[in-house]
């Protein structure tokens, strides 16, 4: 059997063909049926309310513990609304096994425009989990402040936190 020399362009073409074939196999059939001549999408535009399978507009939270890599079961969150120059407590929730509060933070008549704060008690949370962390704790109470403008939209608030950092974003 003679040694065959395959040129670099031929190898590259083979690799690209393999990638294209693999991507086509993974793509949903409906995506393959779409016409490639469709106009490119423009920038995202704010539109009417976000409707998810009949879910009414509401504010929900989802807390994830990045230190343990799990839902933040047992995390206490104090939820408040800005009135004047101070936050007035509305309620306290404890995160369930799914990483969510049992009920939405705001729904129905309580879902009003305004500035709100979620105060996460991460120091108590990590103490309750008996996490081996340096003392004193770097983060203690984490304030997450948001503004609700359009009560026709559903807002989901995913929060990820650990002993040294936290992040949150607006979901829907």
Backbone as CSV, one residue per row, in Angstrom:
resi,resn,N_x,N_y,N_z,CA_x,CA_y,CA_z,C_x,C_y,C_z
1,UNK,0.857,-1.161,0.000,0.000,0.000,0.000,0.900,1.219,0.000
2,UNK,0.690,2.091,-0.902,1.525,3.276,-1.045,1.064,4.341,-0.072
3,UNK,2.040,5.116,0.405,1.703,6.235,1.288,1.000,7.308,0.480
4,UNK,-0.112,7.736,0.965,-0.844,8.795,0.272,-0.627,10.108,1.002
5,UNK,-0.375,11.122,0.253,-0.200,12.451,0.823,-1.481,13.236,0.539
6,UNK,-2.100,13.678,1.606,-3.328,14.466,1.467,-2.957,15.918,1.717
7,UNK,-3.329,16.784,0.825,-2.957,18.199,0.949,-3.745,18.861,2.077
8,UNK,-3.202,19.957,2.614,-3.859,20.715,3.679,-5.243,21.202,3.252
9,UNK,-5.401,21.783,2.035,-6.747,22.225,1.641,-7.753,21.079,1.605
10,UNK,-7.321,19.893,1.201,-8.236,18.751,1.161,-8.640,18.354,2.579
11,UNK,-7.704,18.370,3.519,-8.020,18.055,4.916,-8.992,19.077,5.493
12,UNK,-8.720,20.333,5.196,-9.570,21.405,5.695,-10.991,21.251,5.155
13,UNK,-11.105,20.961,3.855,-12.419,20.792,3.236,-13.148,19.603,3.843
14,UNK,-12.419,18.518,4.091,-13.016,17.335,4.703,-13.535,17.663,6.107
15,UNK,-12.725,18.391,6.876,-13.125,18.759,8.230,-14.353,19.654,8.207
16,UNK,-14.370,20.630,7.324,-15.522,21.531,7.227,-16.770,20.780,6.783
17,UNK,-16.618,19.852,5.864,-17.765,19.057,5.415,-18.318,18.229,6.570
18,UNK,-17.418,17.668,7.378,-17.848,16.886,8.531,-18.596,17.736,9.538
19,UNK,-18.105,18.955,9.777,-18.797,19.856,10.706,-20.177,20.223,10.193
20,UNK,-20.271,20.520,8.900,-21.556,20.886,8.317,-22.542,19.730,8.396
21,UNK,-22.051,18.526,8.096,-22.911,17.354,8.164,-23.383,17.101,9.596
22,UNK,-22.484,17.244,10.560,-22.844,17.054,11.965,-23.858,18.084,12.424
23,UNK,-23.665,19.335,12.034,-24.602,20.389,12.419,-25.974,20.136,11.806
24,UNK,-25.997,19.673,10.561,-27.267,19.383,9.906,-27.997,18.247,10.612
25,UNK,-27.247,17.281,11.105,-27.869,16.155,11.802,-28.464,16.591,13.133
26,UNK,-27.853,17.607,13.774,-28.337,18.077,15.061,-29.457,19.092,14.952
27,UNK,-29.565,19.752,13.816,-30.576,20.801,13.639,-31.971,20.180,13.604
28,UNK,-32.942,20.855,14.224,-34.313,20.356,14.146,-34.790,20.358,12.702
29,UNK,-35.643,19.419,12.365,-36.130,19.323,10.982,-36.807,20.608,10.532
30,UNK,-37.495,21.278,11.446,-38.178,22.523,11.069,-37.169,23.593,10.667
31,UNK,-35.985,23.594,11.293,-34.966,24.573,10.938,-34.420,24.286,9.558
32,UNK,-34.332,23.009,9.178,-33.824,22.654,7.857,-34.801,23.042,6.769
33,UNK,-36.088,23.074,7.095,-37.101,23.383,6.102,-37.228,24.884,5.850
34,UNK,-36.624,25.700,6.688,-36.743,27.148,6.510,-35.996,27.591,5.260
35,UNK,-36.539,28.594,4.622,-35.926,29.133,3.421,-34.712,29.969,3.778
36,UNK,-33.560,29.756,3.134,-32.383,30.550,3.452,-32.492,31.982,2.966
37,UNK,-33.512,32.303,2.167,-33.634,33.648,1.636,-34.361,34.596,2.578
38,UNK,-34.667,34.146,3.788,-35.373,35.002,4.741,-34.501,36.203,5.094
39,UNK,-35.148,37.334,5.308,-34.414,38.554,5.643,-33.778,38.412,7.019
40,UNK,-32.584,38.979,7.216,-31.945,38.890,8.530,-32.771,39.638,9.568
41,UNK,-32.740,39.126,10.768,-33.494,39.747,11.854,-32.846,41.060,12.248
42,UNK,-33.668,42.026,12.567,-33.164,43.312,13.026,-32.927,43.271,14.520
43,UNK,-32.591,44.407,15.115,-32.375,44.440,16.559,-33.655,44.101,17.304
44,UNK,-33.503,43.500,18.464,-34.663,43.119,19.267,-35.462,44.360,19.648
45,UNK,-36.755,44.256,19.530,-37.633,45.371,19.857,-38.491,44.982,21.053
46,UNK,-38.702,45.935,21.945,-39.622,45.690,23.052,-41.022,45.655,22.461
47,UNK,-41.786,44.683,22.832,-43.138,44.573,22.314,-44.092,44.411,23.477
48,UNK,-45.204,43.830,23.219,-46.219,43.634,24.245,-45.745,42.690,25.329
49,UNK,-46.672,42.272,26.161,-46.298,41.408,27.282,-45.712,40.086,26.815
50,UNK,-44.847,39.559,27.623,-44.257,38.260,27.347,-45.222,37.222,27.900
51,UNK,-45.717,36.365,27.045,-46.687,35.370,27.459,-46.025,34.004,27.378
52,UNK,-46.022,33.294,28.479,-45.433,31.966,28.528,-46.496,30.972,28.938
53,UNK,-47.100,30.304,27.971,-48.059,29.239,28.226,-49.146,29.673,29.197
54,UNK,-49.681,30.856,29.001,-50.785,31.316,29.819,-50.392,31.858,31.178
55,UNK,-49.095,31.996,31.445,-48.657,32.508,32.740,-48.904,34.012,32.765
56,UNK,-49.592,34.478,33.784,-49.891,35.899,33.886,-48.641,36.685,34.259
57,UNK,-48.640,37.991,33.987,-47.491,38.822,34.365,-47.219,38.712,35.860
58,UNK,-45.933,38.643,36.192,-45.532,38.448,37.587,-44.037,38.671,37.711
59,UNK,-43.570,38.733,38.951,-42.141,38.800,39.256,-41.789,37.536,40.025
60,UNK,-40.847,36.762,39.485,-40.402,35.535,40.138,-38.888,35.570,40.307
61,UNK,-38.389,34.723,41.202,-36.956,34.669,41.494,-36.491,33.218,41.465
62,UNK,-35.233,33.032,41.061,-34.595,31.708,41.035,-33.176,31.902,41.556
63,UNK,-32.848,31.289,42.697,-31.545,31.484,43.332,-30.710,30.207,43.248
64,UNK,-29.478,30.357,42.771,-28.559,29.235,42.621,-27.272,29.495,43.389
65,UNK,-26.864,28.509,44.152,-25.641,28.552,44.945,-24.498,27.998,44.089
66,UNK,-23.608,28.867,43.618,-22.511,28.421,42.755,-21.393,27.750,43.537
67,UNK,-21.326,27.958,44.842,-20.299,27.329,45.671,-20.559,25.827,45.793
68,UNK,-21.816,25.472,46.003,-22.183,24.064,46.128,-22.697,23.480,44.813
69,UNK,-22.945,24.333,43.835,-23.456,23.866,42.548,-24.866,23.313,42.642
70,UNK,-25.728,24.023,43.349,-27.087,23.526,43.574,-28.054,24.688,43.775
71,UNK,-29.338,24.353,43.792,-30.354,25.347,44.132,-30.086,25.844,45.549
72,UNK,-30.393,27.095,45.809,-30.112,27.718,47.110,-31.231,27.430,48.109
73,UNK,-31.537,26.168,48.292,-32.600,25.740,49.201,-32.358,26.289,50.605
74,UNK,-33.360,26.984,51.141,-33.263,27.526,52.490,-32.776,28.965,52.558
75,UNK,-32.386,29.554,51.430,-31.931,30.953,51.427,-33.101,31.870,51.791
76,UNK,-32.875,32.754,52.733,-33.881,33.749,53.130,-33.689,34.999,52.283
77,UNK,-34.797,35.516,51.762,-34.790,36.757,50.984,-35.846,37.694,51.557
78,UNK,-35.419,38.889,51.962,-36.358,39.935,52.387,-36.676,40.771,51.153
79,UNK,-37.952,40.923,50.855,-38.398,41.632,49.666,-39.054,42.942,50.084
80,UNK,-38.578,44.057,49.493,-39.049,45.389,49.888,-39.336,46.253,48.670
81,UNK,-40.116,47.305,48.893,-40.437,48.295,47.856,-39.971,49.661,48.329
82,UNK,-39.382,50.433,47.420,-38.925,51.776,47.745,-40.129,52.710,47.881
83,UNK,-40.236,53.323,49.058,-41.272,54.320,49.311,-40.570,55.531,49.893
84,UNK,-40.580,56.616,49.133,-39.821,57.798,49.536,-38.341,57.510,49.374
85,UNK,-37.611,57.603,50.474,-36.165,57.343,50.411,-35.775,56.070,51.149
86,UNK,-36.770,55.234,51.506,-36.498,53.993,52.254,-37.228,52.813,51.636
87,UNK,-36.642,51.644,51.831,-37.298,50.419,51.396,-38.233,49.922,52.499
88,UNK,-39.497,49.721,52.132,-40.513,49.225,53.062,-40.656,47.717,52.844
89,UNK,-40.446,46.917,53.894,-40.564,45.462,53.751,-41.962,45.042,53.302
90,UNK,-42.006,44.137,52.315,-43.278,43.588,51.839,-43.488,42.169,52.348
91,UNK,-42.420,41.365,52.283,-42.512,39.990,52.727,-41.142,39.349,52.782
92,UNK,-41.067,38.220,53.424,-39.853,37.413,53.466,-40.183,36.062,52.858
93,UNK,-39.305,35.585,51.982,-39.494,34.267,51.374,-38.277,33.404,51.679
94,UNK,-38.488,32.106,51.649,-37.404,31.140,51.789,-37.400,30.305,50.518
95,UNK,-36.248,30.184,49.917,-36.121,29.482,48.641,-36.341,27.981,48.843
96,UNK,-37.149,27.389,47.959,-37.495,25.975,48.074,-36.452,25.077,47.385
97,UNK,-36.721,23.790,47.325,-35.774,22.809,46.776,-35.508,23.010,45.292
98,UNK,-36.387,23.720,44.595,-36.186,24.000,43.169,-35.429,25.303,42.936
99,UNK,-35.053,25.989,44.022,-34.335,27.246,43.885,-35.247,28.449,43.687
100,UNK,-36.535,28.268,43.932,-37.508,29.340,43.711,-38.309,29.593,44.993
101,UNK,-38.979,30.734,45.017,-39.928,30.966,46.112,-41.197,30.186,45.784
102,UNK,-41.938,29.787,46.811,-43.149,29.002,46.568,-44.163,29.778,45.735
103,UNK,-44.253,31.071,45.962,-45.183,31.924,45.226,-44.395,33.047,44.557
104,UNK,-44.948,33.624,43.481,-44.283,34.789,42.888,-44.128,35.904,43.912
105,UNK,-43.088,36.719,43.752,-42.897,37.858,44.650,-43.987,38.894,44.434
106,UNK,-44.357,39.099,43.188,-45.439,40.018,42.841,-46.310,39.358,41.786
107,UNK,-47.624,39.478,41.955,-48.578,38.949,40.977,-49.915,39.627,41.222
108,UNK,-50.710,39.730,40.190,-52.047,40.322,40.329,-51.983,41.776,40.764
109,UNK,-52.790,42.123,41.752,-52.865,43.500,42.238,-51.549,43.992,42.848
110,UNK,-50.760,43.084,43.384,-49.502,43.503,44.024,-48.413,43.843,43.004
111,UNK,-48.600,43.436,41.744,-47.593,43.674,40.704,-47.758,45.100,40.175
112,UNK,-47.016,46.023,40.773,-47.116,47.442,40.464,-45.756,47.987,40.032
113,UNK,-45.748,49.036,39.203,-44.464,49.667,38.854,-43.793,50.206,40.111
114,UNK,-42.484,50.192,40.108,-41.756,50.735,41.244,-40.360,50.156,41.360
115,UNK,-39.639,50.619,42.365,-38.289,50.151,42.663,-38.379,49.169,43.822
116,UNK,-37.714,48.034,43.650,-37.788,46.958,44.629,-36.381,46.493,45.004
117,UNK,-36.289,45.852,46.169,-35.027,45.285,46.609,-35.266,43.894,47.178
118,UNK,-34.394,42.978,46.777,-34.338,41.657,47.377,-33.051,41.640,48.188
119,UNK,-33.142,41.344,49.458,-31.964,41.283,50.323,-31.707,39.817,50.653
120,UNK,-30.631,39.260,50.087,-30.295,37.853,50.259,-29.404,37.684,51.480
121,UNK,-29.793,36.820,52.381,-29.039,36.569,53.616,-28.053,35.417,53.372
122,UNK,-27.000,35.698,52.586,-26.074,34.629,52.216,-25.174,34.206,53.374
123,UNK,-24.898,35.105,54.304,-24.078,34.713,55.457,-24.803,33.649,56.284
124,UNK,-26.075,33.866,56.557,-26.873,32.883,57.298,-27.017,31.592,56.493
125,UNK,-27.184,31.730,55.185,-27.340,30.570,54.310,-26.105,29.663,54.378
126,UNK,-24.907,30.244,54.193,-23.690,29.430,54.213,-23.410,28.885,55.616
127,UNK,-23.765,29.626,56.652,-23.614,29.115,58.017,-24.523,27.908,58.224
128,UNK,-25.745,27.989,57.720,-26.679,26.881,57.836,-26.229,25.644,57.065
129,UNK,-25.498,25.855,55.984,-24.967,24.742,55.186,-23.649,24.219,55.758
130,UNK,-23.158,24.872,56.804,-21.880,24.530,57.436,-20.735,24.524,56.414
131,UNK,-20.773,25.524,55.524,-19.726,25.663,54.514,-18.428,26.080,55.190
132,UNK,-17.354,25.452,54.819,-16.040,25.773,55.381,-15.487,26.984,54.622
133,UNK,-15.713,28.154,55.217,-15.307,29.414,54.604,-14.483,30.209,55.600
134,UNK,-13.636,31.107,55.089,-12.891,31.975,56.011,-13.852,32.859,56.798
135,UNK,-13.465,33.197,58.015,-14.269,34.125,58.811,-13.426,35.362,59.084
136,UNK,-13.975,36.516,59.075,-15.389,36.793,58.819,-15.730,36.594,57.341
137,UNK,-17.015,36.432,57.075,-17.489,36.229,55.705,-17.204,37.463,54.856
138,UNK,-16.879,37.243,53.586,-16.647,38.356,52.663,-17.977,39.019,52.293
139,UNK,-18.969,38.217,51.885,-20.299,38.732,51.581,-21.247,38.337,52.710
140,UNK,-22.100,39.258,53.092,-23.043,38.973,54.171,-24.480,39.042,53.654
141,UNK,-24.977,40.245,53.465,-26.323,40.463,52.923,-26.162,41.062,51.533
142,UNK,-26.771,40.427,50.530,-26.622,40.890,49.149,-27.867,41.640,48.704
143,UNK,-27.731,42.928,48.382,-28.888,43.672,47.875,-29.004,43.520,46.357
144,UNK,-30.184,43.191,45.901,-30.489,43.134,44.474,-31.619,44.122,44.253
145,UNK,-31.314,45.221,43.572,-32.317,46.262,43.365,-32.745,46.279,41.907
146,UNK,-34.058,46.273,41.710,-34.613,46.252,40.359,-35.728,47.285,40.241
147,UNK,-36.078,47.589,39.002,-37.181,48.512,38.724,-38.188,47.811,37.820
148,UNK,-39.430,47.800,38.234,-40.524,47.288,37.411,-41.162,48.491,36.743
149,UNK,-41.209,48.466,35.414,-41.787,49.570,34.661,-43.113,49.153,34.027
150,UNK,-43.099,48.039,33.318,-44.277,47.594,32.587,-44.851,46.354,33.264
151,UNK,-45.981,46.502,33.926,-46.577,45.384,34.661,-47.313,44.415,33.740
152,UNK,-47.290,44.662,32.448,-47.846,43.701,31.494,-46.800,42.652,31.116
153,UNK,-45.563,42.845,31.531,-44.487,41.911,31.214,-44.176,41.027,32.418
154,UNK,-43.820,39.806,32.122,-43.386,38.868,33.152,-41.888,39.077,33.349
155,UNK,-41.461,39.154,34.614,-40.037,39.295,34.926,-39.622,38.115,35.790
156,UNK,-38.609,37.418,35.331,-38.010,36.334,36.111,-36.601,36.789,36.456
157,UNK,-36.219,36.628,37.700,-34.944,37.147,38.187,-34.032,36.000,38.621
158,UNK,-33.174,35.510,37.709,-32.207,34.489,38.109,-31.036,35.136,38.854
159,UNK,-30.696,34.568,40.018,-29.598,35.089,40.835,-28.635,33.939,41.111
160,UNK,-27.355,34.166,40.824,-26.311,33.196,41.149,-25.384,33.848,42.154
161,UNK,-25.024,33.088,43.193,-24.153,33.664,44.210,-23.238,32.604,44.790
162,UNK,-22.147,33.076,45.319,-21.200,32.245,46.049,-20.690,33.058,47.225
163,UNK,-19.683,32.573,47.932,-19.176,33.309,49.092,-18.447,34.607,48.734
164,UNK,-18.030,34.751,47.453,-17.214,35.906,47.076,-17.795,36.747,45.948
165,UNK,-18.884,36.313,45.345,-19.440,37.090,44.233,-20.913,36.720,44.025
166,UNK,-21.584,37.581,43.277,-22.952,37.280,42.880,-23.284,38.010,41.596
167,UNK,-24.270,37.498,40.888,-24.709,38.104,39.646,-26.204,37.835,39.478
168,UNK,-26.856,38.721,38.770,-28.267,38.528,38.482,-28.575,39.178,37.149
169,UNK,-29.686,38.782,36.562,-30.070,39.316,35.261,-31.585,39.300,35.154
170,UNK,-32.068,39.975,34.149,-33.507,39.970,33.906,-33.818,38.838,32.938
171,UNK,-34.659,37.951,33.362,-35.142,36.889,32.490,-36.606,37.131,32.193
172,UNK,-37.206,36.219,31.486,-38.628,36.364,31.184,-39.311,35.028,31.292
